[in-house]
Amino acid sequence: MVLVLRSARILDTGRGSGDATQTVDILVDGMKIARIADHIDPPEDASVFDASRYLITPGFVNAHGHFAMTLLRGLADEVSLEVWLKQYMFPREALMNGDDVYYGSLLALAEGMMSGTTTFADMYFSEDDVARAVGEAGVRANLSTGTASLDNEHGKLQKSEEFVVRWNNKADGRIKASFGPHAPYTASPEFVQENFERARELGVIVQFHLHETRKEIEDFTAVHGTSPITYYAEQGFFDNPPRLLAAHCVHMTARDTEILREAGASIVLNIQSNLKLGSGIPDYRLLLGSGVNLCIGTDGAASNDNVDMLEELRVLGLVMKGSTQDAADISNTSLLAMGWSNGAKALGFEDVGTVSEGAAADLVLWDLDDESFCPQNNVASHLLWSANSRAVDSVMVAGSWVMENGQLLGIDLDKVRFEVARRARRLASG
Ligand SMILES: [Zn+2]
């Protein structure tokens, strides 16, 4: 497709403040943004789209989640992570089949797309069914097989590896695959090490829950004498590391963050999940000053409880400002970068997360006529602090529309709602 998006508003993040906008024409050629200019004469084969009522931004990058947990939404609201996982999640996940995972994933992807997300991360099981959902939805994703039990680790590692080989860089590069040792309390150090080694060999990232609760660190320290991150570093897991995507990192010391910085890791912040499960609030001064690439994820919908990145950015920004008692601790530009380019970098999609020439044409059209954008005193501010998913009009991924005028093109939402409700009833009664 060759398309000129005429007279669109984009955020002028190049000026530093991120608060200014420019009105431009954007030429989309194939899967890329070919040109951005004040005026573009459309090439002969191009169609022209009047974008004058839209703010056009990159799609959000949801850097940590478990799509199919939409099926388990609302099953346990007043319990800690340990009880939530062991008493409510694991027993029901054991009952899930591939189609459950497929429909649950489609629902999460639909929610994400309708709230402005174009790139996702997932860690779950039956991951081929997740890849099937991602392919049909038309979005971009980095998928990993989560290994959440200490039994039969060898077979699980082999399955993870086979998945990576089968799916990495597939669907025109929209799908990347990675390894996903679940967490220090569900995977042995030897298994974690093997995951790192295979990821290094295959040139893919490792998705890993780390330092989510104080209990995780205390239990691990009782056995190994130190925190998971420090222990893994001392064992050499982080020497010449593959790219590590460390989810949560709620409880961190200066040494822990320094280890992750030296390892070139990214930290995915999951504020709503951490708040809801009572896991704690990170020391944001420490994280913001650490030099580690910080990005944002919703986590699964059973602990969030939705897949809305704009809401996630807003809550994160509010808690950062509130917990540090300094409204200047995080700028609008920095917060948006965490939701866009930082996440893309963490997931290995280097040309995603910006509206710039040569970047992937992954775009969200926000309706500036929505009252949340009125009076346009500061459009970036309105996007972050006032707007919601209601203002998302259309979404493009890799130069193709995946949502137009509020309608998803690759997902039959009525059917997905029906199937998820039917399957969730079966799982809830299990
Ligand atoms: Zn998670």
Boltz pocket constraint, residues with backbone or C-beta under 6 A from the ligand:
constraints:
  - pocket:
      binder: B
      contacts: [[A, 64], [A, 65], [A, 66], [A, 209], [A, 247], [A, 299], [A, 300]]
      max_distance: 6.0
